[in-house]
């Protein structure tokens, strides 16, 4: 598979170059030259296949020629020691993406990336420095995924005061090869700092650099796996039983959700990498009817879907902080693959306020005993709005639940009471935060990285 920059389709690179470089030299994002199709026997078996088998079949064509089949099998099974249960809640499905070590969907991409990088750099003497900007969950997942991986150092930039205490401990509580910088600014500031550092010629001569945000294609591709797995199960009518980390009180009955229908999947959206991965799964042949892109008040893309005019803005802080993005990077990938007319056909845009989010968390818990985190609640309420507008028909519905509600206990518990805490999070709160505070200033970041080298 060859990859090209969203800003220059004439020059292509292989998977290893795209993954290890992260950002294209011209500042664009790498995209595959073509989106492969699942073989017919895989397409018809997605509802019953093992999660790791789906992962292998999904990722294989994107890494062909760079990672052998046996190596990919080892990487997949080492990375995905957990899956993404499809749980029935009320009249829809919850696609639970928080059964990994940091209880967020970012675990899927980060753990694959760490193991893929280790394989691709085998025999290298020069250490690799990974820069990552986070609005919350990405930083923790990348820190955990790359922790203690030989030959790789990670620096995570996060907006100071805009992540939860638990998220901050996941980002800045590990030490060793993981460093954390608390930036005096927004996530957009962190993202621009990372892009500027990755493009700095002096820094690139001094150290080998890469990224681990969803700007890196190797983090995005494995996220397509859980879309295909969820869509396959939904179409087959085979939901999973509650898992160990499923946040539902005992005694509440699950509801039957009809199968044999392609599913509409609602994606709580911020930087739009997750939705882009879903678009890849759709194009590969997963039985997905359409997507709903549910944002908080940072509704750059829903406004674009309505008007056809793309206007970035300064991000505003909300209780669904991982989605506080006013200039989503992956919009550039979406437009590389789809026109506005095509996007309007397959993506429904909707935005949800903090007040609506809080009410949804309380109402769903009262009716079903299920705990939603603020991001998943944005998705749930977004679907409610779209149903009222008669925009969803003849489709099963799934909400991508992107993080465990215990990660947002400060917001959720005042509304619904104590949340069951999964084992993966219980020990995290014992960590001490060790982060350096810097201004949102490129020269300061570069000087700080020089100090670390």
C-alpha distance (Angstrom), angle and dihedral (degrees) to the residues before:
residue distance angle dihedral
X1 . . .
X2 3.79 . .
X3 3.80 125.9 .
X4 3.78 131.4 -156.8
X5 3.79 135.3 -169.1
X6 3.80 119.2 -97.9
X7 3.80 85.1 -126.9
X8 3.81 98.8 48.2
X9 3.80 121.5 28.9
X10 3.81 93.5 177.8
X11 3.80 97.7 75.7
X12 3.79 120.9 58.7
X13 3.82 136.3 -172.1
X14 3.80 134.6 -170.6
X15 3.81 126.0 -104.5
X16 3.80 94.8 -93.8
X17 3.80 92.2 53.4
X18 3.80 93.1 45.6
X19 3.81 93.2 47.3
X20 3.79 98.9 43.6
X21 3.82 93.4 42.7
X22 3.81 93.9 46.6
X23 3.79 98.4 -174.6
X24 3.80 118.9 47.5
X25 3.84 115.3 -114.1
X26 3.81 90.7 -110.9
X27 3.81 92.0 54.3
X28 3.80 94.4 -102.1
X29 3.79 129.3 122.0
X30 3.79 123.5 -105.9
X31 3.81 116.3 -114.2
X32 3.81 130.0 178.5
X33 3.78 115.9 -99.5
X34 3.78 88.2 -129.0
X35 3.79 136.0 9.2
X36 3.81 107.3 -125.9
X37 3.79 125.6 -134.7
X38 3.78 125.4 -122.6
X39 3.80 112.9 -113.8
X40 3.81 111.0 -102.2
X41 3.81 93.6 -109.2
X42 3.81 91.1 53.1
X43 3.79 93.6 46.2
X44 3.80 91.7 55.2
X45 3.82 93.6 45.2
X46 3.81 102.2 49.7
X47 3.81 91.6 106.3
X48 3.80 93.8 59.8
X49 3.81 105.3 28.2
X50 3.79 123.9 110.5
X51 3.81 112.1 -101.2
X52 3.81 93.4 -118.9
X53 3.78 90.8 50.0
X54 3.81 90.0 53.7
X55 3.81 88.3 47.9
X56 3.79 91.3 52.6
X57 3.81 93.7 48.8
X58 3.81 92.3 45.1
X59 3.79 97.8 48.5
X60 3.83 99.9 35.1
X61 3.84 99.1 82.7
X62 3.81 91.9 47.6
X63 3.82 93.6 56.2
X64 3.80 99.9 33.6
X65 3.79 111.3 140.7
X66 3.82 92.3 19.9
X67 3.81 104.8 58.5
X68 3.80 118.9 31.8
X69 3.78 121.1 -130.1
X70 3.80 93.2 -108.7
X71 3.81 92.6 47.4
X72 3.80 91.1 48.0
X73 3.79 90.0 50.6
X74 3.82 89.6 53.9
X75 3.81 92.8 46.1
X76 3.80 93.3 49.1
X77 3.80 94.8 48.4
X78 3.81 92.4 46.2
X79 3.81 92.8 47.5
X80 3.80 100.8 42.2
X81 3.79 104.8 51.7
X82 3.81 86.1 143.8
X83 3.80 133.4 42.4
X84 3.80 139.8 -148.7
X85 3.83 109.0 -101.4
X86 3.80 118.5 -148.2
X87 3.81 103.0 -138.1
X88 3.82 127.3 -171.6
X89 3.83 112.4 -126.8
X90 3.81 118.4 171.7
X91 3.82 108.6 -51.1
X92 3.80 97.3 -17.7
X93 3.78 145.4 43.5
X94 3.77 128.3 -96.2
X95 3.80 111.7 -147.9
X96 3.80 99.0 -152.1
X97 3.79 108.4 -148.9
X98 3.81 96.1 169.2
X99 3.80 104.0 82.3
X100 3.83 92.9 101.8
X101 3.83 128.4 93.9
X102 3.83 97.1 -82.1
X103 3.83 94.8 35.8
X104 3.81 95.8 -121.7
X105 3.80 137.2 101.2
X106 3.80 90.5 -110.9
X107 3.82 88.6 76.8
X108 3.81 90.7 77.7
X109 3.79 96.3 57.9
X110 3.80 97.6 34.0
X111 3.80 96.1 51.6
X112 3.80 92.7 47.0
X113 3.79 91.0 47.2
X114 3.81 94.1 51.0
X115 3.79 92.6 52.6
X116 3.80 93.9 41.7
X117 3.81 91.5 50.7
X118 3.79 90.8 49.4
X119 3.81 89.8 52.8
X120 3.80 95.7 44.0
X121 3.83 92.3 49.4
X122 3.78 97.2 46.0
X123 3.80 109.1 141.8
X124 3.84 94.1 20.2
X125 3.82 116.7 134.0
X126 3.81 98.2 -169.6
X127 3.83 112.5 83.1
X128 3.81 119.2 -122.5
X129 3.81 119.1 -128.2
X130 3.78 114.9 -152.5
X131 3.80 120.7 -160.0
X132 3.77 119.1 -162.5
X133 3.80 133.5 177.3
X134 3.78 117.6 -153.7
X135 3.77 138.9 -173.1
X136 3.79 89.3 -164.7
X137 3.79 123.8 -59.9
X138 3.81 102.2 39.7
X139 3.79 92.5 65.5
X140 3.79 94.4 52.5
X141 3.80 93.4 46.4
X142 3.81 93.5 48.0
X143 3.81 91.9 45.6
X144 3.81 91.0 51.5
X145 3.81 94.4 41.7
X146 3.82 94.5 51.5
X147 3.80 98.5 33.1
X148 3.80 110.8 134.3
X149 3.83 93.1 -5.8
X150 3.83 104.4 151.9
X151 3.80 117.1 -113.5
X152 3.80 96.1 12.7
X153 3.82 128.1 100.8
X154 3.80 122.6 -171.7
X155 3.81 129.8 -156.7
X156 3.81 115.3 -168.8
X157 3.82 120.7 -161.0
X158 3.81 116.9 -160.5
X159 3.83 133.4 170.7
X160 3.79 107.7 -99.0
X161 3.81 112.4 -117.2
X162 3.81 93.6 6.7
X163 3.81 100.7 91.7
X164 3.79 127.1 70.1
X165 3.82 120.8 -101.3
X166 3.80 90.2 -109.4
X167 3.80 92.6 49.5
X168 3.81 89.9 49.7
X169 3.80 91.1 53.2
X170 3.80 90.2 50.3
X171 3.81 90.8 49.9
X172 3.80 100.5 39.8
X173 3.79 105.6 21.9
X174 3.80 104.9 77.8
X175 3.80 106.7 67.7
X176 3.82 122.4 -179.4
X177 3.83 106.5 85.7
X178 3.83 93.5 -3.3
X179 3.83 120.6 88.6
X180 3.81 127.4 -179.5
X181 3.81 131.1 -152.4
X182 3.81 119.9 -166.2
X183 3.80 105.5 -149.9
X184 3.79 121.1 -151.6
X185 3.79 94.5 -130.0
X186 3.80 144.4 43.8
X187 3.80 132.5 -53.4
X188 3.79 88.2 -98.6
X189 3.82 87.9 58.6
X190 3.82 90.3 50.9
X191 3.79 90.8 49.2
X192 3.79 93.3 49.9
X193 3.81 90.6 48.8
X194 3.80 91.1 53.8
X195 3.80 92.6 47.4
X196 3.81 91.1 48.8
X197 3.81 92.4 49.1
X198 3.80 92.6 48.1
X199 3.82 89.3 52.5
X200 3.82 95.8 46.1
X201 3.81 108.0 113.3
X202 3.81 94.9 -157.2
X203 3.79 92.3 52.1
X204 3.81 92.2 46.3
X205 3.82 89.8 54.6
X206 3.79 90.3 50.4
X207 3.81 98.6 48.7
X208 3.80 143.2 6.9
X209 3.81 106.3 -102.9
X210 3.78 136.4 -167.2
X211 3.78 139.5 156.0
X212 3.79 134.9 -122.2
X213 3.78 100.6 -165.8
X214 3.77 119.7 106.7
X215 3.81 84.5 -89.9
X216 3.83 82.1 82.4
X217 3.79 110.3 83.1
X218 3.82 91.9 -149.0
X219 3.79 90.5 64.6
X220 3.76 94.1 46.0
X221 3.81 101.1 49.3
X222 3.85 96.5 61.2
X223 3.79 89.4 52.7
X224 3.81 88.4 67.5
X225 3.81 86.9 68.7
X226 3.79 97.7 74.1
X227 3.80 91.6 47.7
X228 3.79 91.1 57.1
X229 3.80 92.6 43.5
X230 3.81 93.1 49.2
X231 3.80 94.4 43.8
X232 3.80 90.9 48.7
X233 3.80 93.1 51.6
X234 3.81 92.8 44.3
X235 3.80 92.2 50.9
X236 3.82 91.2 47.5
X237 3.82 91.4 46.0
X238 3.83 91.8 -123.2
X239 3.82 108.6 135.7
X240 3.79 119.7 177.5
X241 3.80 127.4 -116.0
X242 3.79 117.3 -108.0
X243 3.81 111.4 -73.2
X244 3.78 130.2 -140.3
X245 3.82 91.8 -90.7
X246 3.84 96.8 39.5
X247 3.84 104.5 128.6
X248 3.80 100.3 -139.9
X249 3.78 128.4 123.1
X250 3.80 116.9 -120.2
X251 3.78 117.9 -102.2
X252 3.80 99.1 41.3
X253 3.78 116.7 117.5
X254 3.79 123.0 -131.6
X255 3.77 119.3 -127.0
X256 3.79 128.6 -126.8
X257 3.81 112.8 -109.9
X258 3.82 115.8 -163.2
X259 3.80 118.1 -110.4
X260 3.82 131.5 -158.4
X261 3.82 90.6 68.1
X262 3.80 127.8 103.4
X263 3.79 107.6 -112.4
X264 3.78 132.0 -117.5
X265 3.79 106.6 -139.9
X266 3.78 119.9 -157.2
X267 3.80 113.4 -150.0
X268 3.81 120.0 -163.4
X269 3.80 97.3 -136.2
X270 3.79 137.7 -156.9
X271 3.79 115.1 136.4
X272 3.84 90.4 13.5
X273 3.80 96.7 -131.7
X274 3.80 90.8 119.3
X275 3.79 92.9 52.0
X276 3.81 90.9 46.8
X277 3.81 88.7 55.8
X278 3.80 88.0 52.4
X279 3.79 90.3 52.4
X280 3.81 88.5 55.0
X281 3.82 90.3 52.1
X282 3.80 90.0 49.9
X283 3.80 92.2 50.6
X284 3.82 90.6 47.3
X285 3.80 89.4 59.6
X286 3.79 107.3 -94.9
X287 3.85 110.8 153.7
X288 3.81 95.7 -104.9
X289 3.80 118.2 145.8
X290 3.79 98.0 -167.6
X291 3.80 144.4 -43.7
X292 3.77 134.5 -110.6
X293 3.79 113.7 -148.7
X294 3.80 104.1 -153.9
X295 3.79 116.1 -170.6
X296 3.78 134.2 172.6
X297 3.81 117.8 -122.3
X298 3.82 88.5 -54.6
X299 3.79 89.3 88.0
X300 3.79 104.4 159.4
X301 3.80 95.0 136.2
X302 3.84 98.8 41.0
X303 3.80 87.1 53.0
X304 3.81 89.7 50.2
X305 3.81 91.4 50.5
X306 3.82 88.6 53.0
X307 3.79 98.5 45.0
X308 3.81 109.1 18.3
X309 3.81 88.4 -126.4
X310 3.82 117.4 114.5
X311 3.80 112.5 -149.0
X312 3.79 120.5 169.9
X313 3.78 119.5 -152.4
X314 3.78 141.5 -175.7
X315 3.80 108.8 -78.9
X316 3.79 119.5 -112.6
X317 3.80 123.6 -143.8
X318 3.82 116.3 -111.7
X319 3.81 138.3 164.5
X320 3.83 88.4 -99.5
X321 3.78 89.0 63.8
X322 3.82 99.2 168.5
X323 3.81 86.9 66.8
X324 3.79 96.7 51.1
X325 3.80 94.7 117.4
X326 3.78 124.5 133.5
X327 3.82 97.8 176.7
X328 3.82 107.0 37.2
X329 3.80 111.3 -157.2
X330 3.78 96.8 -150.9
X331 3.78 93.4 59.0
X332 3.80 83.4 85.1
X333 3.82 89.5 60.4
X334 3.79 92.5 46.9
X335 3.80 91.9 54.6
X336 3.81 90.8 46.9
X337 3.80 89.0 62.2
X338 3.81 104.3 28.8
X339 3.80 139.2 36.9
X340 3.81 121.5 -135.4
X341 3.80 90.7 -101.5
X342 3.82 91.2 51.9
X343 3.80 92.2 47.9
X344 3.78 91.9 50.0
X345 3.80 89.8 55.3
X346 3.79 96.0 52.8
X347 3.83 104.7 26.4
X348 3.79 126.6 60.7
X349 3.80 112.7 -161.8
X350 3.81 122.5 -148.1
X351 3.81 136.3 159.4
X352 3.80 130.2 -151.5
X353 3.80 130.6 -160.1
X354 3.80 126.8 -132.8
X355 3.81 90.3 -110.4
X356 3.81 90.7 53.8
X357 3.79 89.8 46.7
X358 3.81 93.4 54.0
X359 3.81 92.5 46.9
X360 3.80 90.9 50.3
X361 3.82 93.0 51.6
X362 3.82 90.2 52.3
X363 3.80 96.5 42.7
X364 3.80 97.1 47.8
X365 3.78 91.9 47.2
X366 3.80 91.5 50.2
X367 3.81 92.9 49.0
X368 3.79 101.2 38.5
X369 3.80 109.7 14.0
X370 3.81 88.0 -120.8
X371 3.81 121.9 135.0
X372 3.81 117.6 -139.7
X373 3.78 123.8 -165.7
X374 3.84 115.1 -136.0
X375 3.82 93.8 -98.0
X376 3.80 94.2 49.7
X377 3.81 88.6 46.0
X378 3.81 89.1 56.6
X379 3.80 87.2 55.1
X380 3.82 93.1 47.4
X381 3.80 93.7 48.9
X382 3.80 90.9 43.6
X383 3.81 89.6 58.5
X384 3.82 90.4 48.1
X385 3.80 89.5 55.1
X386 3.79 94.0 47.4
X387 3.81 91.8 49.2
X388 3.81 90.0 52.3
X389 3.81 88.2 51.7
X390 3.84 88.6 51.9
X391 3.80 91.3 -121.8
X392 3.82 97.3 130.3
X393 3.82 118.5 64.5
X394 3.81 137.3 158.9
X395 3.76 93.8 5.6
X396 3.77 140.7 111.0
X397 3.81 111.1 -124.5
X398 3.79 129.6 -134.6
X399 3.80 129.4 -177.3
X400 3.79 116.8 -152.1
X401 3.80 102.9 -133.1
X402 3.76 98.9 -156.2
X403 3.82 103.0 -175.7
X404 3.79 138.9 19.8
X405 3.83 111.8 -100.6
X406 3.83 90.6 -128.1
X407 3.81 86.8 72.6
X408 3.80 87.4 65.6
X409 3.79 100.5 39.0
X410 3.82 92.1 138.3
X411 3.82 88.6 65.9
X412 3.80 102.5 29.9
X413 3.82 105.2 41.6
X414 3.83 96.3 59.4
X415 3.81 86.3 57.8
X416 3.82 101.8 43.2
X417 3.79 110.0 8.0
X418 3.83 130.7 -115.1
X419 3.80 117.1 -1.3
X420 3.81 121.7 -144.2
X421 3.82 105.2 -110.2
X422 3.82 117.4 -141.2
X423 3.78 117.4 -131.6
X424 3.80 90.3 -114.3
X425 3.81 90.5 67.3
X426 3.80 102.3 35.1
X427 3.81 95.6 78.6
X428 3.82 93.9 42.7
X429 3.80 94.2 73.7
X430 3.81 89.3 62.4
X431 3.82 91.4 66.5
X432 3.79 123.8 101.5
X433 3.81 119.3 -127.4
X434 3.81 114.1 -118.8
X435 3.81 110.3 179.8
X436 3.79 136.2 140.3
X437 3.81 117.0 -133.7
X438 3.81 116.8 -135.0
X439 3.82 134.2 171.3
X440 3.81 119.9 -110.2
X441 3.80 89.8 -94.5
X442 3.81 125.1 129.5
X443 3.84 97.5 -148.4
X444 3.81 90.0 51.4
X445 3.81 91.4 51.0
X446 3.81 92.5 48.2
X447 3.80 91.8 48.2
X448 3.80 89.5 49.7
X449 3.79 90.9 51.9
X450 3.81 90.7 48.9
X451 3.81 88.1 54.8
X452 3.80 89.9 54.0
X453 3.79 93.7 49.4
